């Protein structure tokens, strides 16, 4: 990442903060290979592609934990295509970071592959956005929370149940922390 002071007061495009050349894996590979790639790259997700390098999904650490480990399945015997998250939402490289944050909040996702036409050129994550504008995530999520519920009673009940901040297990920012055995956990970590 670059020095983000230069972005203060300017509209920042996704291509300015994205991670270029994200790690990809073929959908036919097994989950064990995906886990090893994540470990080697110290990353929490991989873009899943088909034989023609078309994006078909995303596999995250939590996909592996919930859909393989917690089900007592062997990672070597499970295909990525069986556990990857779909559909995949993408964003064009020249869109504003604010638009990316709004899009993520609307869809409750944390990662967006970045495309230039049909070609994937990077990935932008919530953490990338937090590095340049921590308030942007809070603002867009709060807007979605307010806009979402249909009546005031549901909204007030929702607000009592929801706490935002960093998950005490994985450290990822979440607008839906859930109390679980004395810790505040994101929905992915709260099994």
Backbone as CSV, one residue per row, in Angstrom:
resi,resn,N_x,N_y,N_z,CA_x,CA_y,CA_z,C_x,C_y,C_z
1,UNK,0.840,-1.186,0.000,0.000,0.000,0.000,0.882,1.245,0.000
2,UNK,0.340,2.266,-0.613,1.066,3.518,-0.719,0.775,4.398,0.496
3,UNK,1.442,5.573,0.549,1.179,6.549,1.590,-0.158,7.222,1.265
4,UNK,-1.167,7.021,2.109,-2.509,7.459,1.787,-2.781,8.924,2.152
5,UNK,-1.791,9.625,2.698,-1.978,11.049,2.991,-2.292,11.821,1.713
6,UNK,-1.749,11.383,0.584,-1.971,12.098,-0.673,-3.428,12.062,-1.107
7,UNK,-4.230,11.140,-0.542,-5.618,11.008,-0.938,-6.551,11.927,-0.165
8,UNK,-6.075,12.559,0.900,-6.945,13.415,1.706,-7.586,14.497,0.843
9,UNK,-8.911,14.604,0.940,-9.623,15.652,0.222,-9.822,15.362,-1.258
10,UNK,-9.424,14.210,-1.731,-9.568,13.865,-3.141,-10.485,12.656,-3.286
11,UNK,-11.137,12.594,-4.431,-11.921,11.407,-4.723,-10.951,10.314,-5.149
12,UNK,-11.017,9.199,-4.469,-10.062,8.120,-4.688,-10.731,7.010,-5.486
13,UNK,-10.050,6.568,-6.523,-10.573,5.476,-7.337,-10.130,4.136,-6.761
14,UNK,-10.910,3.113,-7.051,-10.634,1.759,-6.588,-9.225,1.326,-6.999
15,UNK,-8.817,1.625,-8.228,-7.508,1.206,-8.715,-6.349,1.801,-7.909
16,UNK,-6.606,2.885,-7.173,-5.562,3.517,-6.372,-5.267,2.760,-5.080
17,UNK,-6.213,1.964,-4.599,-6.022,1.286,-3.312,-6.128,-0.232,-3.386
18,UNK,-6.513,-0.751,-4.538,-6.698,-2.200,-4.670,-5.367,-2.935,-4.558
19,UNK,-5.448,-4.218,-4.251,-4.291,-5.098,-4.316,-4.238,-5.634,-5.740
20,UNK,-3.109,-5.402,-6.392,-2.957,-5.852,-7.773,-2.591,-7.327,-7.807
21,UNK,-2.996,-7.988,-8.873,-2.674,-9.400,-9.101,-2.987,-10.284,-7.893
22,UNK,-4.245,-10.344,-7.496,-4.596,-11.194,-6.349,-4.341,-12.671,-6.670
23,UNK,-4.167,-13.449,-5.631,-3.927,-14.874,-5.794,-5.223,-15.535,-6.252
24,UNK,-5.106,-16.363,-7.288,-6.265,-17.079,-7.819,-6.025,-18.576,-7.719
25,UNK,-7.107,-19.321,-7.754,-7.034,-20.777,-7.727,-8.145,-21.325,-8.615
26,UNK,-7.863,-22.433,-9.275,-8.858,-23.044,-10.146,-9.931,-23.725,-9.302
27,UNK,-11.165,-23.631,-9.762,-12.302,-24.187,-9.035,-12.235,-25.706,-8.881
28,UNK,-11.432,-26.359,-9.691,-11.340,-27.827,-9.615,-10.319,-28.295,-8.570
29,UNK,-9.527,-27.381,-8.034,-8.540,-27.752,-7.008,-9.254,-28.105,-5.706
30,UNK,-8.499,-28.709,-4.781,-9.111,-29.068,-3.500,-8.879,-27.969,-2.460
31,UNK,-9.654,-28.050,-1.401,-9.624,-27.037,-0.344,-8.269,-27.020,0.372
32,UNK,-7.616,-28.162,0.471,-6.300,-28.208,1.119,-5.316,-27.305,0.381
33,UNK,-5.331,-27.350,-0.943,-4.440,-26.488,-1.724,-4.776,-25.016,-1.478
34,UNK,-6.065,-24.702,-1.415,-6.484,-23.322,-1.148,-5.974,-22.857,0.216
35,UNK,-6.124,-23.704,1.220,-5.668,-23.352,2.570,-4.157,-23.128,2.589
36,UNK,-3.425,-23.966,1.877,-1.970,-23.804,1.817,-1.577,-22.505,1.119
37,UNK,-2.272,-22.153,0.044,-1.999,-20.885,-0.637,-2.284,-19.690,0.272
38,UNK,-3.375,-19.769,1.025,-3.700,-18.692,1.965,-2.616,-18.569,3.029
39,UNK,-2.164,-19.701,3.541,-1.123,-19.700,4.569,0.175,-19.110,4.020
40,UNK,0.582,-19.575,2.838,1.826,-19.087,2.228,1.775,-17.597,1.944
41,UNK,0.623,-17.109,1.477,0.492,-15.705,1.132,0.030,-14.825,2.274
42,UNK,-0.250,-15.428,3.441,-0.773,-14.708,4.601,-1.988,-13.868,4.204
43,UNK,-2.938,-14.537,3.524,-4.145,-13.875,3.043,-5.374,-14.665,3.492
44,UNK,-6.523,-14.021,3.489,-7.739,-14.648,3.995,-8.703,-15.115,2.931
45,UNK,-8.346,-14.909,1.659,-9.254,-15.343,0.597,-8.492,-15.514,-0.711
46,UNK,-9.129,-16.259,-1.606,-8.596,-16.462,-2.955,-9.722,-16.252,-3.947
47,UNK,-9.384,-15.694,-5.091,-10.344,-15.591,-6.180,-10.355,-16.940,-6.893
48,UNK,-11.542,-17.470,-7.124,-11.678,-18.770,-7.785,-11.990,-18.527,-9.263
49,UNK,-11.264,-19.242,-10.133,-11.437,-19.083,-11.573,-11.657,-20.442,-12.234
50,UNK,-12.213,-20.390,-13.449,-12.352,-21.623,-14.224,-11.123,-21.785,-15.125
51,UNK,-11.158,-22.755,-16.015,-10.014,-23.028,-16.887,-9.692,-21.881,-17.837
52,UNK,-10.648,-20.985,-18.057,-10.439,-19.839,-18.951,-10.141,-18.559,-18.171
53,UNK,-9.882,-18.708,-16.878,-9.576,-17.605,-15.952,-10.757,-16.658,-15.742
54,UNK,-11.970,-17.143,-15.977,-13.171,-16.383,-15.630,-13.423,-16.555,-14.135
55,UNK,-13.796,-15.475,-13.462,-14.078,-15.532,-12.032,-15.365,-16.323,-11.803
56,UNK,-15.281,-17.338,-10.943,-16.473,-18.137,-10.644,-16.867,-18.085,-9.168
57,UNK,-15.975,-17.595,-8.311,-16.285,-17.535,-6.891,-15.142,-16.936,-6.098
58,UNK,-15.331,-16.915,-4.803,-14.293,-16.520,-3.846,-14.329,-17.561,-2.746
59,UNK,-13.159,-17.983,-2.307,-13.099,-18.883,-1.150,-12.368,-18.145,-0.038
60,UNK,-12.977,-18.165,1.148,-12.424,-17.457,2.298,-12.056,-18.457,3.395
61,UNK,-11.308,-17.960,4.354,-10.980,-18.798,5.513,-12.246,-19.309,6.178
62,UNK,-13.250,-18.448,6.275,-14.479,-18.853,6.948,-15.260,-19.887,6.135
63,UNK,-15.177,-19.829,4.807,-15.781,-20.893,3.996,-15.171,-22.233,4.381
64,UNK,-13.856,-22.245,4.549,-13.153,-23.484,4.886,-13.536,-23.953,6.289
65,UNK,-13.567,-23.022,7.229,-13.894,-23.388,8.613,-15.324,-23.917,8.716
66,UNK,-16.281,-23.169,8.158,-17.690,-23.538,8.310,-18.118,-24.721,7.445
67,UNK,-17.619,-24.780,6.225,-18.121,-25.765,5.282,-17.269,-27.038,5.175
68,UNK,-16.065,-26.987,5.748,-15.198,-28.172,5.668,-14.814,-28.639,7.074
69,UNK,-14.093,-27.807,7.809,-13.591,-28.194,9.126,-14.735,-28.499,10.093
70,UNK,-15.687,-27.583,10.203,-16.797,-27.782,11.143,-17.685,-28.965,10.756
71,UNK,-17.639,-29.364,9.499,-18.421,-30.514,9.032,-17.605,-31.806,9.096
72,UNK,-16.379,-31.693,9.656,-15.491,-32.843,9.814,-15.179,-33.521,8.471
73,UNK,-14.982,-32.689,7.448,-14.642,-33.200,6.128,-13.135,-33.067,5.906
74,UNK,-12.583,-33.861,5.034,-11.165,-33.794,4.698,-10.953,-32.743,3.609
75,UNK,-10.125,-31.741,3.888,-9.875,-30.664,2.933,-9.309,-31.187,1.622
76,UNK,-8.583,-32.288,1.681,-8.006,-32.867,0.467,-9.065,-33.519,-0.414
77,UNK,-10.211,-33.840,0.168,-11.268,-34.532,-0.579,-12.407,-33.621,-1.033
78,UNK,-12.311,-32.339,-0.722,-13.394,-31.415,-1.055,-12.915,-30.445,-2.130
79,UNK,-13.691,-30.333,-3.191,-13.375,-29.420,-4.286,-13.742,-27.992,-3.886
80,UNK,-12.950,-27.047,-4.323,-13.229,-25.640,-4.047,-14.607,-25.245,-4.550
81,UNK,-15.003,-25.780,-5.699,-16.307,-25.421,-6.265,-17.464,-25.807,-5.343
82,UNK,-17.240,-26.756,-4.442,-18.292,-27.184,-3.514,-18.506,-26.200,-2.361
83,UNK,-17.483,-25.408,-2.032,-17.569,-24.564,-0.838,-17.341,-23.072,-1.087
84,UNK,-16.999,-22.713,-2.305,-16.717,-21.299,-2.586,-17.984,-20.458,-2.457
85,UNK,-17.796,-19.171,-2.223,-18.912,-18.235,-2.140,-19.238,-17.714,-3.532
86,UNK,-20.516,-17.752,-3.871,-20.993,-17.217,-5.135,-22.326,-16.524,-4.872
87,UNK,-22.825,-15.651,-5.680,-22.190,-15.148,-6.884,-21.079,-14.170,-6.535
88,UNK,-20.252,-13.873,-7.501,-19.158,-12.932,-7.294,-19.569,-11.574,-7.842
89,UNK,-19.483,-10.585,-6.992,-19.745,-9.207,-7.403,-18.396,-8.587,-7.728
90,UNK,-18.341,-7.770,-8.773,-17.097,-7.102,-9.157,-17.337,-5.608,-9.248
91,UNK,-16.241,-4.873,-9.360,-16.338,-3.424,-9.521,-15.286,-2.987,-10.531
92,UNK,-15.624,-1.991,-11.322,-14.692,-1.463,-12.322,-13.589,-0.653,-11.638
93,UNK,-12.422,-0.683,-12.212,-11.234,-0.046,-11.637,-11.375,1.455,-11.431
94,UNK,-12.157,2.133,-12.280,-12.243,3.591,-12.199,-13.387,4.087,-11.324
95,UNK,-14.085,3.180,-10.634,-15.137,3.587,-9.701,-14.496,4.174,-8.448
96,UNK,-15.245,4.988,-7.734,-14.728,5.608,-6.514,-14.749,4.612,-5.351
97,UNK,-13.797,4.769,-4.452,-13.730,3.910,-3.272,-15.024,4.018,-2.471
98,UNK,-15.601,5.207,-2.410,-16.873,5.383,-1.708,-17.951,4.492,-2.328
99,UNK,-17.969,4.386,-3.649,-18.943,3.516,-4.311,-18.689,2.057,-3.953
100,UNK,-17.418,1.679,-3.870,-17.080,0.303,-3.499,-17.578,0.018,-2.081
101,UNK,-17.368,0.962,-1.166,-17.817,0.781,0.223,-19.339,0.656,0.292
102,UNK,-20.046,1.488,-0.465,-21.509,1.420,-0.482,-21.974,0.086,-1.057
103,UNK,-21.344,-0.347,-2.119,-21.710,-1.601,-2.775,-21.499,-2.779,-1.821
104,UNK,-20.375,-2.769,-1.104,-20.100,-3.832,-0.129,-21.137,-3.808,0.989
105,UNK,-21.456,-2.625,1.484,-22.426,-2.513,2.581,-23.799,-3.000,2.140
106,UNK,-24.219,-2.624,0.925,-25.530,-3.042,0.422,-25.637,-4.558,0.321
107,UNK,-24.535,-5.214,-0.007,-24.558,-6.657,-0.244,-23.960,-7.473,0.901
108,UNK,-23.517,-6.761,1.943,-22.912,-7.403,3.103,-21.752,-8.321,2.700
109,UNK,-20.843,-7.766,1.907,-19.648,-8.492,1.495,-18.412,-7.694,1.876
110,UNK,-17.276,-8.345,1.927,-16.036,-7.707,2.380,-14.969,-7.583,1.306
111,UNK,-15.198,-8.222,0.151,-14.186,-8.242,-0.896,-14.848,-8.066,-2.253
112,UNK,-14.181,-7.303,-3.122,-14.678,-7.122,-4.482,-13.519,-7.276,-5.463
113,UNK,-13.587,-8.262,-6.342,-12.600,-8.302,-7.421,-12.753,-7.040,-8.280
114,UNK,-11.640,-6.506,-8.723,-11.631,-5.293,-9.537,-11.377,-5.703,-10.984
115,UNK,-12.195,-5.173,-11.874,-12.070,-5.533,-13.285,-11.827,-4.301,-14.146
116,UNK,-11.193,-4.566,-15.280,-11.018,-3.579,-16.335,-11.655,-4.232,-17.553
117,UNK,-12.919,-3.901,-17.798,-13.673,-4.607,-18.826,-13.952,-6.020,-18.357
118,UNK,-13.464,-7.002,-19.077,-13.656,-8.412,-18.721,-12.494,-8.981,-17.916
119,UNK,-11.404,-8.228,-17.806,-10.189,-8.747,-17.163,-10.125,-8.364,-15.686
120,UNK,-9.879,-9.361,-14.820,-9.684,-9.084,-13.407,-8.263,-8.560,-13.216
121,UNK,-8.149,-7.425,-12.552,-6.824,-6.824,-12.367,-6.456,-6.635,-10.898
122,UNK,-7.391,-6.892,-9.990,-7.082,-6.695,-8.584,-8.251,-7.069,-7.699
123,UNK,-8.099,-6.721,-6.420,-9.168,-6.933,-5.441,-9.117,-5.778,-4.450
124,UNK,-10.287,-5.320,-4.048,-10.370,-4.312,-2.991,-11.155,-4.934,-1.845
125,UNK,-10.653,-4.728,-0.632,-11.283,-5.304,0.547,-11.692,-4.197,1.510
126,UNK,-12.517,-4.575,2.474,-12.874,-3.625,3.528,-11.629,-3.075,4.210
127,UNK,-10.660,-3.928,4.434,-9.433,-3.479,5.100,-8.687,-2.438,4.274
128,UNK,-8.700,-2.565,2.940,-8.085,-1.550,2.080,-8.772,-0.206,2.283
129,UNK,-10.090,-0.237,2.353,-10.864,0.995,2.532,-10.632,1.570,3.923
130,UNK,-10.575,0.705,4.933,-10.321,1.166,6.301,-8.987,1.884,6.426
131,UNK,-8.003,1.458,5.647,-6.684,2.095,5.717,-6.722,3.551,5.281
132,UNK,-7.576,3.879,4.315,-7.606,5.259,3.845,-8.740,6.080,4.441
133,UNK,-9.823,5.407,4.882,-10.965,6.142,5.411,-11.806,5.271,6.332
134,UNK,-11.380,5.105,7.580,-12.139,4.257,8.501,-13.599,4.674,8.649
135,UNK,-13.875,5.951,8.598,-15.247,6.430,8.775,-16.145,6.034,7.613
136,UNK,-15.568,5.844,6.437,-16.370,5.522,5.265,-17.142,4.222,5.445
137,UNK,-16.523,3.225,6.021,-17.204,1.955,6.259,-18.362,2.166,7.228
138,UNK,-18.113,2.882,8.331,-19.178,3.138,9.311,-20.345,3.888,8.692
139,UNK,-20.044,4.912,7.908,-21.094,5.738,7.321,-21.950,4.927,6.363
140,UNK,-21.324,4.172,5.477,-22.102,3.415,4.494,-22.903,2.303,5.148
141,UNK,-22.343,1.665,6.150,-23.089,0.597,6.832,-24.256,1.161,7.636
142,UNK,-24.039,2.288,8.286,-25.125,2.904,9.051,-26.254,3.314,8.114
143,UNK,-25.902,3.859,6.969,-26.909,4.236,5.984,-27.725,3.015,5.555
144,UNK,-27.065,1.906,5.304,-27.769,0.689,4.899,-28.660,0.169,6.021
145,UNK,-28.179,0.267,7.266,-28.999,-0.175,8.392,-30.263,0.654,8.511
146,UNK,-30.112,1.949,8.358,-31.265,2.845,8.481,-32.219,2.631,7.318
147,UNK,-31.692,2.480,6.137,-32.507,2.330,4.940,-33.197,0.972,4.879
148,UNK,-32.567,-0.049,5.488,-33.063,-1.410,5.367,-34.367,-1.719,6.064
149,UNK,-34.483,-1.552,7.384,-35.712,-1.945,8.079,-36.921,-1.157,7.596
150,UNK,-38.052,-1.846,7.533,-39.273,-1.244,6.995,-40.034,-0.412,8.021
151,UNK,-39.884,-0.704,9.307,-40.616,0.082,10.286,-39.708,0.389,11.483
152,UNK,-40.088,1.380,12.239,-39.258,1.875,13.335,-39.052,0.825,14.422
153,UNK,-40.076,0.008,14.716,-39.916,-1.024,15.744,-38.830,-2.024,15.356
154,UNK,-38.879,-2.485,14.105,-37.863,-3.423,13.633,-36.488,-2.772,13.666
155,UNK,-36.421,-1.486,13.306,-35.149,-0.775,13.310,-34.590,-0.684,14.733
156,UNK,-35.434,-0.295,15.684,-34.964,-0.171,17.064,-34.523,-1.523,17.627
157,UNK,-35.254,-2.579,17.333,-34.878,-3.910,17.785,-33.544,-4.320,17.154
158,UNK,-33.410,-4.047,15.861,-32.176,-4.363,15.139,-30.982,-3.634,15.768
159,UNK,-31.159,-2.367,16.105,-30.064,-1.572,16.667,-29.652,-2.081,18.053
160,UNK,-30.601,-2.594,18.841,-30.253,-3.140,20.151,-29.412,-4.406,20.021
161,UNK,-29.630,-5.156,18.968,-28.948,-6.435,18.785,-27.601,-6.315,18.077
162,UNK,-27.358,-5.197,17.401,-26.179,-5.077,16.549,-25.148,-4.144,17.164
163,UNK,-23.914,-4.606,17.186,-22.785,-3.799,17.620,-21.741,-3.874,16.526
164,UNK,-21.102,-2.754,16.216,-20.060,-2.790,15.199,-18.694,-2.605,15.846
165,UNK,-17.668,-3.096,15.159,-16.297,-2.994,15.633,-15.463,-4.124,15.073
166,UNK,-14.354,-4.419,15.746,-13.456,-5.469,15.291,-13.755,-6.778,16.026
167,UNK,-13.860,-7.827,15.265,-14.110,-9.162,15.810,-12.950,-9.542,16.730
168,UNK,-13.274,-10.038,17.923,-12.240,-10.409,18.881,-11.567,-11.730,18.539
169,UNK,-12.057,-12.427,17.533,-11.435,-13.678,17.114,-10.533,-13.479,15.901
170,UNK,-11.102,-12.941,14.800,-10.317,-12.827,13.559,-9.780,-11.425,13.316
171,UNK,-10.268,-10.417,14.051,-9.762,-9.062,13.908,-10.338,-8.275,12.747
172,UNK,-11.293,-8.837,12.022,-11.902,-8.165,10.882,-13.015,-7.250,11.371
173,UNK,-13.119,-6.067,10.759,-14.167,-5.135,11.120,-15.523,-5.696,10.689
174,UNK,-16.528,-5.578,11.560,-17.877,-6.042,11.233,-18.893,-5.076,11.822
175,UNK,-19.963,-4.857,11.078,-21.032,-4.025,11.619,-22.080,-4.869,12.338
176,UNK,-21.819,-6.174,12.446,-22.773,-7.073,13.092,-22.070,-7.982,14.098
177,UNK,-21.375,-7.409,15.069,-20.738,-8.233,16.090,-21.803,-8.872,16.968
178,UNK,-21.565,-10.128,17.315,-22.531,-10.900,18.091,-21.870,-11.338,19.396
179,UNK,-22.501,-11.065,20.547,-21.935,-11.559,21.813,-21.932,-13.091,21.806
180,UNK,-20.775,-13.689,22.123,-20.648,-15.138,22.100,-19.607,-15.543,23.149
181,UNK,-20.059,-16.159,24.231,-19.162,-16.602,25.315,-18.220,-15.505,25.786
182,UNK,-18.752,-14.328,26.023,-17.956,-13.238,26.569,-17.127,-12.483,25.549
183,UNK,-17.244,-12.815,24.274,-16.510,-12.115,23.230,-17.499,-11.527,22.227
184,UNK,-17.073,-10.485,21.527,-17.852,-9.947,20.414,-17.251,-10.509,19.138
185,UNK,-18.049,-11.321,18.397,-17.558,-12.007,17.212,-18.350,-11.581,15.981
186,UNK,-17.691,-11.588,14.823,-18.378,-11.344,13.555,-19.237,-12.569,13.229
187,UNK,-20.197,-12.419,12.317,-21.064,-13.552,11.969,-20.279,-14.773,11.476
188,UNK,-19.154,-14.556,10.791,-18.358,-15.683,10.310,-17.740,-16.491,11.440
189,UNK,-17.313,-15.811,12.501,-16.648,-16.509,13.618,-17.629,-17.051,14.650
190,UNK,-18.828,-16.523,14.676,-19.833,-16.985,15.631,-20.572,-18.156,15.045
191,UNK,-20.131,-19.351,15.367,-20.746,-20.566,14.790,-21.934,-21.022,15.581
